[in-house]
């Protein structure tokens, strides 16, 4: 009996020990998951030591260490100070140049900070504004913008390589060049959202006109003057810029200084004139400067030298911005580059011993040497508006054109949109356009709050232009011969030609991805990294202690979160909403925690060399980008009122986002070299990642739903393409194609009746277009139905025609005949003449 009791007692104690251990494990896991403070960890550790029967001396030792680490002044002196010396001695943190520092200090951290944290607060983030146009702004988009787009013929602009004078005059008259200038200076005073809406609509029609209207409202004198100009500069220049009396350009890029501002050779030297006033002698050589050849005032970035310290800022104040009237002696303008034959003014400009007063510095002499920080803030805003708006407009019009073409064009007796091979690129076009507008609008909401988040706007610019390129390429594939045959009817090839231009400007995309989004974002958006760097540079032990131990806690929390969320596929994370999209919030939390942990591992192991490991930083940039884009899609879903018919687009966008993140994580695991642990990342983690992926691919069922929705639901098609230019004039190629789409859609029910009659053997087995008259004669369709489907076949035939030219027209001989859109190109085909009728359409539609 005693043996039994002793054995039972042993089993009980053993089970209690395991229960205690298991309970402690859950407690510690929970504390790590929520990010418990250090004192709570210390308290729980003491309880655990007592619970496991640890000797008192060991408890005492632990309490001594806990005291040191929990009392900040003692911790800083005994622990943090040696760590800071070690970091300095071995250059653990990256060195930061002055231009990099100014870029890092420009703007603010916004949503990207939460996403970088590893624990995003979605309840807070869902309060981010999703802007709408005011009645005044909407009236401008519906009025003057519509009128502008009806003034010109896009094909003629490309053919003659010139934006017409009447377009320039209209842009001036209606103050398109002064959208960002406040009303008190004669501008329109538009919000970022309205500015974007105008550019978006113009870009759906014309790249050259878009660029002409875009540049004065992007990086340039007006943007810099509004924020930094003296009152005298504002009073003089802003009204003249708003009215178009002054045409601005901004000279930044040089042969040796594109992305690297430190390579800038343009120089200004301060000197005192004979009249006792201060002047600058400027010399520059700039290229790729939009509007330079037609400008009246040049905003110029240059390195300012002050050998006699006349400004009191030392002999080398640094990068400075000034306003130079284009007619000033020594200024050279007038020549042009040829950017892929796109007819907008992109030009070189030089300055040879150009003398201007020091007052020409934007903001006056006090702003000498502050040009780079001014430019970084202005670029941060511009990147979030102009180029994303252009991509949105192109995405919308391509969606509209391709859905019409896929509904009208038939092969093997079926509209091509019904083929699965077409479904996939069509779904990409529509789904990516939905995605584009989602993160574009979210970014505009932040800008309209007065924020200038450089990481977010870099994400917007890079991804908008890259996704725009995918959309156009898919559109070219679907439209086939109609897309490659250039002429008045071809509304898509111009976007294909111009696409690479957006990739190169306002920060070339390769640089934007590898350096700006993550290279700078890793410091800018990380909650502690930049604080550590600054504390070390300033030798501030108190700040370093706070940042370093905060960083350690950050790593511990994200380590627990990453592991636990990975094991549960995000299900431990909460979601601010229920329903079909709730899982996406959980997966975003999982991705955020894993991203934050891996970013810290990369920064810790690679240190300052991380910024040159551009393949690694590019993959981190992709993850951060799609964390932001994925959230933007969910924010749009909420802002739009959770329309059920939009769910296919949400599913597509989220699956795309997680798939892109998965590819980036796999690339990091496979290539990140961690001393002693490379095998673990490239082997174990890489294998686990492939078995437990965020998203392997977009499902066929989702692409089918997206394709079917955008082809068959005209209300959804109209809403998702709202804001692009949709002319009602049937003489216009876009208007004619849209009219054909509507008529063909109206006739689909009649076509089904004829097919049913074929199945019932009331009509012979032929293609529908050969049976229209017989179907009417046999009473299968009514007289009105016969008229409608006959018209549908006629407009279908007309819509699939492409342009052809005489030898003289094709070569563009001087004095050769003009290419009139309203004549043979808009008929049923020039070579058929009077035969272009419904009978010909019946024979040749397929």
Secondary structure, DSSP 8 states (H G I E B T S, - for coil): -HHHHHHHHHHHHHHHHHHHHHHHHHHHHHHHHHT--HHHHHHHHHHHHHHTT--HHHHHHHHHHHHHHHSHHHHIIIIIHHHHHHHHHTT-S----HHHHHHHHSS---HHHHHHHTS--HHHHTTS------HHHHHHIIIIIHHHHTS--HHHHHHHTS--HHHHHHHHHTTGGGTTS-GGGTS----HHHHHHHHHHHHTT-HHHHHHHHHTTSSSHHHHHHHH--HHHIIIIIHHHHHTSS-EEEE--BSS-SS-GGG---EEEEEE-TTS-EEEEEEEEEEEEETGGG-SEEEEEEEEE-TT-TTSS-S--EEEEEEEETTSTTEE------STT--S-EEEEEEEEEEEEGGGBTT-GGGTT-HHHHHHHHHHHHHTTHHHHHHHHHHHHHHHHHHHHHHH-EETTEEGGGSHHHHHHHHHHHHHHHHHHHHHHHHHHHHHTT---HHHHHHHHHHHHHHHHHHHHHHHHHHTHHHHS-STT--SHHHHHHHHHHHHSSS-HHHIIIIIIIIIHHHHTSSSHHHHHHHHHTT-HHHHHHHHHHHHHHHHHHHHHHHHHHHTTTTTS--SS-STTHHHHHHHHHHHHHHHHHHHHHHHHHGGGGGG-HHHHHHHHHHHHHHHHHHHHHHHHHHTT--GGGHHHHHHHHHHHHHHHHHHHHHHHHH---TTTHHIIIIIIHHHHHHS-S-SS--HHHHHHHHHHHHH-HHHHHHHTTTS-----TTSHHHHHHHHHHHHHHTHHHHHHHHHHHHTTSS-SS-GGGSHHHHHHTTSS-HHHHHHHHHHHHHHHHHT------HHHHHT-TT-----TTTGGGSS-GGGGGG-SHHHHHHH--
